[in-house]
Amino acid sequence: MTEPDPKADLLRYLRDGRHALLWKLDGLSEYDIRRPLTPTGTNLLGLVKHVAGVELAYFGDTFGRPFFDEDPPSWWYTEDAEPNADMWATADESREEIVGLYHQAWEHADHTIAALTLDATGHVPWWPEGRREVTLHHVLVRVITDTQRHAGHADIVRELIDGTVGYLKGNDNVPEGDRASREEHRRRLERVAREAGNG
């Protein structure tokens, strides 16, 4: 057993979520990474764009290290931004641009995390008065939760696109079986659901 290192543990789970989210884009067309596959418009590239913004805001602005010095992009969290502008990519925003921004967000966040102790305090300007003061520990837990939540969304969206599933590249964490066995399993669950619903 090694010495406990809470900051390293938290950073590992954040990095797992980051990599899982980007892995969901692998091998897909520009159309498929932008396809809105839920009634609320959830799409893969939009999830990456959103989480990049979350990291830049929480690990940047909260701790006095803003990423955008001047002229943030039009989708940034400003009063005149279109609602949900951070949850989808325009036709002019390329995959490379969004993924590149996410990688820059990782670097910016990792520098903040390395520079501060877990009990270092920051201020979340968009939260209500009286709740704005937070610790780095609190922000790490919050961003990990958000990233992993959206990685789960991405997993489901990717499965809807082409059937690909899994937790991490090289570790799908899914019981063995081919597409036919998974479809049979799904049909079985549908029968059980109907039986329970009619009971």
N, C-alpha and C positions, 0 to 999 in steps of 0.2 A: 504494500500500500504506500502510495506517495503522499507527501504533505498536501493538505487541502489548499486549493488555490481557487477561491470562488470566482474571481474575475476571469480566469482562464476557462473555467467551466461554463460560465455565461457566454463568453465569446465563442466557444466551440458550438454551442447550440444556435447562436445567431448565425455563425458561418454555415452550419448545416442547412438552416432554412434558406439562406441566400443561394447556396449552390443548388438546392432542390428546386427552387423557383426558376432559376435560369435553365436548368436541365429540361424543364418542360417545353422550352422553345426549340430544342434540338430537332433538326430534320424537318421542321414545318415550313410551309410557304408563308409569304407575307400575308396572304389572305387568312390562313388558318390562325396565325398568331394574333390577328385583330378581330376574329369572328366573335360577335356577342352571342354567347350560348346559354344565357339565362335571361329571364324577363327583365332583370336589372341591368343587363348589358355586360356582365362579367366576361372578360377576355384576357388572354395570357399576357400580351404586351402591356396592356393597361395595368395589370397587377404589378408588373415589374416597375413601371413608371411610378405608380403609387408608392410602392415600398421604397424606391429611391428617394422620393420626396419625404417620406416619413423619417428615414435615417438622416437626411440632410437637415431637417427641421429639429428633430429631437437631440441629435448629437452635435448640431451646429448652433442654431439660434438659442436653444435652451442654455447652452454653456458659454454664450458670448463669442461663438466662433462661426458666424454666418458664412455659408458657402457662397452665396450670391452677394457680392459687395454692392453692386448696382444693377439695375435693369434685370430683375429675375424674369424667367420665361412667363408668358401670358397665363400658363396653367398653374403657376405657383400660387400658394395660399394667400391671395390678396383679396381685398373687398370687391374688386371688379372682375375677378376670375369667374369664368363660366362654372356653374355647379357641376361637380364631378369631372372637371377638366383633367384632373390627375389620374383618372381611371380608364383613359383610353388614349391612343396615339392617333394624331392626325395623319393624313396621307403624306404630309411633308416631313413627319418625324420618322426617321428610319429606325429599323431594329438596332443598327449599330450605334445610333445616337442615344437611344434609350438605354441599351445595355452598357454603353460607355459611361453614361451618367450614373448608372447603378454602381459600376466599378469605382467611379470617383467618389460616390457616396460611401462605399465601403472604406476606402482609404481615409477619407475625412473622418468618418466615425471611429475607425480604429486608432487614429491619432488622438482623438478626444479620449477614448477609453484608456489608451496607454498613458496619457498625461495626467489623468485624474485618479483619485482614490474612489472607491465605491461609495464613500460617504460624502464626497464633494457635492456641493449644492449648485443647482441651476434654477432658472425661472422659465416656465413655459408661458410665453406671452399670450397665447391664444386660449388659455384656460381661464376660468373665472377667478376674480380676486379672492384671496384667501386660500386658494388651492394651488397656486402657481409654483411655489417652492417645492423642488423635488431633489432627490439624490441621483447620482449616476446609477446606483443600484436599481432604483425604481425605474429609471428610464430604460436601462438594459432589459429588465423583465418585461416592461411594456412593449418594447420594440421586438423582442424575441417572440412574444405572444402574437403580435400583429403579423410578423413575418411568417411564422409557422402556420397561422390561420390562413394566410393568403397562399402559402405553398399547398395547403390542403385544397383550397379552391382551385388552384392551378392543376392539381392532380386530377380532380374530377373533370374540369374542362378538357384537359388533354385526353382523358379516357373517352369523353364524348366525341372528340375529333377522330381519333384513330385506334382507340382501345389500349393505348400505352398507359401503364400504371406503375407506381412505385414510389418509395420514400426517397431514395437517393440513387444516383447513378452507381451501378454496381452493387446496390443493396435495395432491391425492390420491396422487400418485406411483405411479399404476397405469396400465399400458398401456391405450390407448383400446380401447373395445369395449363392446357392450351385454351385457345379461344372457344372451342366447342364445349369443353368441360365447364368453362366459366358461364357460357350461355345456358347450359343445362342447369347449373346452380341458380342462375338468375330466374329461370322459368320455375324452378322448385320454390324459390322464395315468393314469387308472384302467386303461385297456387296456395301457399301457406297464408299469405296476406289476405287473399280472397276468402279463404276458408274462415279465418279469424274475423274478417269483416262481416261475414254473413252469419256468424255464430251469435 
